[in-house]
């Protein structure tokens, strides 16, 4: 593998995310460490998201499916790729330019690790007209958007839950922890999460509270030296 490449498949699920998808994909293209594969899974969009993804260039492959939910879309993206490492980015978020490079460096130095996460900086989308910073602005990234994971470690979990009514990312993390996986936590911001009017967490506060509770429990177990 060349120094500026990472044998990783980037999976981007999207449903009606045309307003932000181009920016998300641009952040993947701008990585100082090039990804091996990029696949966008259009989960039943009606706003032209698939066309936005195709316009991103020949390095982006687009897969379309009925509206089955984010968990099913991520699982489909994994199934459509072959690279030994997998990374996820939501269509309304973005990576910092050295995200993949920093994680590749860390994983190369820790042969026993099967995954790496980092911190997320939250930001208000410009259309909200907010100039203040979200509270808290920086959070530890158990979210899929900071994750890089070995394919076999991901498939061992059975993939993300596909019930759209549950916090699938947090439930997957609990399942992943139970495998005893060795996870590196990089103490730096490598991804940015957009806060906008259509965020699941803003529209469904109970969903967000459940996610935060499960994520906190996972982090607490890691700090106590439990499986992670």
Phi, psi and omega in degrees: 000131180288156184301335184258019180229156180220126183282069185233142174261127178260123182250124182238103175279144179213138166223114180053047179247027185302329184295333187239347189299319181301320180293320177299313181292327176297325179290332174287315180297332183275002180298137176289343177242111189289135176281151180283321182220146172226120179233130175258126177255109180277111186267065176073033181293150176238010186247013180085018180301320180299320179294322177298317180296317180295328180289348181288346175121172186291344179283350181255123176259140183245129175240132180248143178213165174297165180289096184250349180110162185297320181298313179295323180294317178296315179300319179297319179298318177298316181296335182274357184240169184229349184300150183288342176243151181230139174227153182235144173219128176284152189293342181255007180245184181204157177259152168281155191302330183259020182303302182293323180297315181295320180288324176298315179300313183295316181291325178296330181273356182225079187303335181279349183280141179246002180198160175217142175231171179212192180264160181240135170260126178271146178216149176280131177295142186306327184292346177283343179069025180263137177249351178275170180266145176298158181239115355279151183286321182245130179230153177290137193269067169285356174296147177303337186290347174255357188278136161237128186220144175296140184304314183293329177290324177290312184294334178298336181277349185085004179085182181287146171302145185252005175284114183292353180269004182240157176285084192298326182291317180291321178294321176298319182298319177299317179295320179296316178304321184295343178280351182077021182298144175270117185242131174270137176246111179275127184275063178201157179278123179234357179215158180232130181257124181278130171258118182218176190294338183258010177303139176303319183294330179280323181283331184228084184303325180297323177298314181296318180296320178296319178298312183296322179296313181295320179295319179296318179299319179297316180293322178298319179296321179296318181294331179277359178089016178281182181297141179208000000 
